[in-house]
Amino acid sequence: MIFLFEQFAYSLDYLKKVLPTDKEGRFKGLPNGFVGRDCKLDGVGYLFNGNPARNSTGKKDVSDSIVFVLPKVFLDENGTKAFGEDVPSANNFKVSAAPKEFLSQLSLWVCSSIGLYRLSCPNDKEVHVPDAPDAHHFSSDKLAPTLIDVMNSMKLFYAENKNLFVFTAKNKHSGNNRIDWRRTVVHTQSFMQGDTPIYMELENKKKVFDLDDRLLVLYFSAMHYIEETFGFKMPHSEFYAPMRVNEFRRLLGHRGLVELRRIKHKYFADKFLRLYNIVKAFFEWGGNFSASDYSSEYLLTSKYNNVFEAMIDKLVGDESRDIDSLKQNDDGKIIDHLYKEKSLVFASGTDDDLIWHIGDSKYYKEDNDLDPKSIAKQYTYAKNIVQDFFSPDYVEKETDKDADNAKLHEKGIHKGVRYRDPLTEGYSITPNFFLRGELPPYENRSQFQESYFRAEIDPKDSKLINIDSQNLWDKRNRHFKNRLFDRDTLLLQVYNVNFLYVLKAYTSKRSSLCDEFKRDAREKFRRNFLSLLREKYYFWAIYLPNWESADYKDRLEKFVNDNFRKLVGRVFRSEATPKCLILALERDIVDNSEDGADDDYRKIREIVDGNNCDVFSLLPEEIWGDGQIRRDDMYGWRMPQ
């Protein structure tokens, strides 16, 4: 197998050895622009070179027909190493650092991700395949499957039907020593001894599975042939011995298809019919592969960032036609990821206290992938979602009751979302983030195990890590300082995600793996956002005196109205705690207020002291979770005992 890397500069002579060329040495049978003028490959995926270059002995090495182009995310920051070793420009990437099985499995996952993306986004013209019919279901003579398609189907069938092979093998040999009296009476002659018939020749019970066995032998022989010829690790059976490679090679193409047609009418069970189609697809591919004029097959994309975006959206975002339409902003911008989740401020835990989480994916970590334009665009995404929420219909019908506000979006896409508190005119915090693909750092060969696909980028963290919070904090969007609950105050975070874990979860046939990723990722996003809030803000819960009295609601409304200019954007009332006002002030401003840097803290303190309010210091984790309010006499505020 040949392993190449996207956007890595190779020598022209080397590319002519490993990629299909015509007699004049020009690349043929490949998408336009795949090989750039600088000999960098503009694409990711798989291709099969039907005419590989001859080796030093003058023979063609069939294993070098398989060429994988891996995403540039596998290269280091300098773009010269992968998995701890230098990437040569004129030779195949050596696999001494990473085991060959690991690289082949990884390559199949990359190709599978492109294939799945192609099925979900058939109109994307950046996914390139040869001009041939689609071949993913292997159910028609007209289909032309690729080797990767067949291999994935073989592996999947084995994984889903392991018990079938054991059951069939046991059934073949079960009952051989038991007498079949019906067959004995019908087919053999008896003689009488008194009134008792005596049978000298007995018929045994034999369940004939020879034809089924033949199909299974062909199936395991095909996988054995793939493993021996191309080096891919394929399943084995303890019951069925595969044919020798040379013997099986003679069946590729027409002879194998003829043998299959002879036994096709014997199969009725759905599983065996499915297996029949898979084996048939392999012989069809083998016929093309054996042909002298066979040039190449490929599955390539020049925009793997679109594939990564689709992977993240499946594993993180919500899916529906309404959400897809909401992503399409009126200004032409398209949001990558969008999902509803609990609000960050005293979420009630119900479906009526949600907020939109807005994400953008960057499949490769580059120095300029978070330029000012990307950051400004991400803030625009959040503004557009809020603007869509506050449609003209909402503005016309808005009331002071949270319940009535919820009914305004009762049947729409924004059902359950709560952005604005009518009493304080404060806005809920909108989580906004970037997602970037990254690999765990290379350590040694022993790390390339199953755990590597779930490896921790940070030893204290799993799968996801928050970075650059200070950098993006300085670039936060705001119109007024020190107003966290203002509509125009938007915070942004960046997360690195284990690219290998995303790749495996997306291509896995186990839906539970996708569900696990979605649950863990969303929880991580939430906790990291709370960590940012804890780092940058002080939070307090404010109660007026006698908060259990009947007139408390009226007094709270009067308190807010009388001090509106001092409180607006700084307080928010959650649906879960309607008698409490959450106050948020930036730590830097509060800590410097005694020196006259800002008097927001002093003014609010005068308000709460003048109204004999009860004030509790809070942590963001307490606002989010089920923790108890921590009573702490901070900054001289009066705390109840």
Beta strands, then each sheet from edge to edge (+ up, - down):
strand 1: 2-5
strand 2: 44-49
strand 3: 66-70
strand 4: 81-82
strand 5: 85-86
strand 6: 127-128
strand 7: 190-193
strand 8: 196-199
strand 9: 296-301
strand 10: 337-342
strand 11: 354-362
strand 12: 420-421
strand 13: 426-427
strand 14: 432-438
strand 15: 464-467
strand 16: 493-498
strand 17: 537-543
strand 18: 571-572
strand 19: 581-586
strand 20: 614-618
sheet 1: 1+ 3+ 2- 9+ 6-
sheet 2: 4+ 5-
sheet 3: 7+ 8-
sheet 4: 10+ 11- 14- 16- 15+
sheet 5: 12+ 13-
sheet 6: 18+ 19- 17+ 20-
end
